[in-house]
């Protein structure tokens, strides 16, 4: 059970799933559904300060490498195209909605990159990402719980 929770938390930290994968994994593995929710949400919220540190300090050094620069520009272009209009137009609220949508390509990683690209104040961006991922996690948790109860 602890191993399943640990894997769920790792999924929640991962850019390949975030809490959208971590929560269902933990719940479906038989772990306590409330512990899974809290730990996966907390892990996913931690992504924002990690990403801001990376974007502020590490990113500038990596941009010297051609492969990284090419990849970073591709990610930045996708983030601007996927979220740009909404975040530019609605700012804080647009960022919440963008992060909240439980689909691939949205979430705290994309929200962090978008807030960095659009120079949104870090405190506001953190709050928007936290609200968005909390709402997304509630949606995922509820949908997983309902599907678990429907199959019983």
C-alpha positions as a printed NumPy array, in Angstrom:
array([[  0.   ,   0.   ,   0.   ],
       [  2.784,   2.465,   0.856],
       [  4.535,   1.512,  -2.359],
       [  1.349,   2.241,  -4.342],
       [  1.006,   5.649,  -2.679],
       [  4.668,   6.383,  -3.412],
       [  4.184,   5.498,  -7.105],
       [  1.019,   7.654,  -7.212],
       [  2.983,  10.591,  -5.769],
       [  5.746,  10.06 ,  -8.342],
       [  3.129,  10.113, -11.104],
       [  1.808,  13.366,  -9.642],
       [  5.286,  14.895,  -9.819],
       [  5.82 ,  13.635, -13.347],
       [  5.139,  15.802, -16.403],
       [  3.733,  12.681, -18.078],
       [  0.703,  12.421, -15.851],
       [  0.612,  14.79 , -12.92 ],
       [ -2.258,  14.188, -10.476],
       [ -4.454,  13.243, -13.45 ],
       [ -2.655,   9.89 , -13.46 ],
       [ -1.42 ,   9.715,  -9.865],
       [ -4.845,   9.958,  -8.241],
       [ -6.539,   7.223, -10.316],
       [ -3.47 ,   5.006, -10.002],
       [ -3.43 ,   5.314,  -6.219],
       [ -7.173,   4.891,  -5.831],
       [ -7.388,   1.893,  -8.163],
       [ -4.425,   0.217,  -6.459],
       [ -6.456,  -0.007,  -3.269],
       [ -4.739,   2.714,  -1.234],
       [ -6.739,   4.988,   1.054],
       [ -8.559,   7.336,  -1.316],
       [ -8.239,  10.361,   0.98 ],
       [ -4.517,   9.926,   1.591],
       [ -3.997,   9.451,  -2.145],
       [ -5.888,  12.662,  -2.903],
       [ -4.002,  14.793,  -0.372],
       [ -0.521,  13.476,  -1.19 ],
       [ -0.983,  13.552,  -4.966],
       [ -2.403,  17.067,  -4.823],
       [  0.458,  18.246,  -2.596],
       [  3.018,  16.662,  -4.924],
       [  1.428,  18.304,  -7.948],
       [  1.365,  21.704,  -6.224],
       [  5.111,  21.308,  -5.513],
       [  5.73 ,  21.206,  -9.25 ],
       [  5.219,  24.985,  -9.551],
       [  8.126,  26.111,  -7.326],
       [ 10.346,  23.428,  -8.857],
       [  9.469,  24.637, -12.362],
       [  9.987,  28.298, -11.434],
       [ 13.426,  27.495, -10.016],
       [ 14.25 ,  25.564, -13.178],
       [ 12.969,  28.292, -15.511],
       [ 14.636,  31.112, -13.578],
       [ 18.047,  29.559, -12.943],
       [ 18.731,  26.313, -14.8  ],
       [ 16.988,  27.098, -18.085],
       [ 19.325,  30.01 , -18.882],
       [ 22.381,  27.749, -18.668],
       [ 20.817,  24.959, -20.725],
       [ 19.84 ,  27.35 , -23.526],
       [ 23.488,  27.303, -24.604],
       [ 22.997,  23.738, -25.879],
       [ 21.491,  23.569, -29.358],
       [ 19.291,  20.514, -28.734],
       [ 17.889,  21.95 , -25.5  ],
       [ 17.277,  25.361, -27.05 ],
       [ 15.427,  23.809, -29.975],
       [ 13.305,  21.693, -27.6  ],
       [ 12.633,  24.639, -25.27 ],
       [ 11.483,  26.81 , -28.161],
       [  9.153,  24.03 , -29.33 ],
       [  7.638,  23.7  , -25.822],
       [  7.309,  27.482, -25.486],
       [  5.58 ,  27.726, -28.859],
       [  3.13 ,  24.96 , -27.901],
       [  2.419,  26.615, -24.548],
       [  1.759,  29.976, -26.201],
       [ -0.443,  28.455, -28.914],
       [ -2.378,  26.245, -26.494],
       [ -3.002,  28.778, -23.778],
       [ -1.876,  32.149, -25.045],
       [ -5.176,  33.738, -26.022],
       [ -7.006,  32.661, -22.888],
       [ -4.246,  33.632, -20.486],
       [ -3.561,  36.955, -22.228],
       [ -7.245,  37.836, -22.287],
       [ -8.306,  36.569, -18.854],
       [ -4.977,  36.568, -16.969],
       [ -5.299,  34.994, -13.528],
       [ -8.711,  33.427, -14.256],
       [ -7.597,  32.139, -17.64 ],
       [ -4.618,  30.444, -16.021],
       [ -6.893,  28.785, -13.439],
       [ -9.181,  27.414, -16.157],
       [ -6.251,  26.292, -18.303],
       [ -4.642,  24.362, -15.436],
       [ -8.001,  23.038, -14.243],
       [ -8.965,  21.274, -17.486],
       [ -8.145,  17.592, -16.874],
       [ -6.695,  16.876, -20.307],
       [ -3.166,  16.051, -21.493],
       [ -1.107,  19.178, -22.132],
       [ -2.748,  21.185, -19.385],
       [ -1.773,  21.226, -15.751],
       [  0.881,  22.731, -13.54 ],
       [  3.79 ,  22.098, -15.924],
       [  2.063,  23.869, -18.809],
       [  0.643,  26.495, -16.446],
       [  4.091,  27.209, -15.018],
       [  5.602,  27.574, -18.473],
       [  2.727,  29.789, -19.607],
       [  2.965,  32.018, -16.529],
       [  6.725,  32.327, -17.105],
       [  6.282,  33.187, -20.793],
       [  3.56 ,  35.756, -20.111],
       [  5.409,  37.284, -17.141],
       [  2.609,  36.684, -14.66 ],
       [  3.62 ,  37.653, -11.132],
       [  4.902,  34.499,  -9.381],
       [  2.615,  34.79 ,  -6.357],
       [ -0.494,  35.183,  -8.548],
       [  0.695,  32.396, -10.844],
       [  1.269,  30.076,  -7.881],
       [ -2.207,  30.778,  -6.513],
       [ -3.809,  30.309,  -9.956],
       [ -1.931,  27.036, -10.527],
       [ -2.838,  25.807,  -7.041],
       [ -6.543,  26.595,  -7.496],
       [ -6.544,  25.071, -10.98 ],
       [ -4.822,  21.838,  -9.99 ],
       [ -7.014,  21.528,  -6.892],
       [-10.164,  21.781,  -9.005],
       [ -8.721,  19.381, -11.581],
       [ -7.779,  16.909,  -8.838],
       [-11.29 ,  17.089,  -7.366],
       [-12.74 ,  16.341, -10.819],
       [-10.374,  13.392, -11.354],
       [-10.874,  12.06 ,  -7.812],
       [-14.674,  12.263,  -8.116],
       [-14.746,  10.682, -11.567],
       [-12.478,   7.85 , -10.406],
       [-14.539,   7.298,  -7.27 ],
       [-17.791,   7.215,  -9.264],
       [-16.334,   4.763, -11.757],
       [-15.055,   2.564,  -8.93 ],
       [-18.507,   2.537,  -7.312],
       [-20.214,   1.851, -10.64 ],
       [-18.101,  -1.252, -11.196],
       [-18.879,  -2.696,  -7.752]])
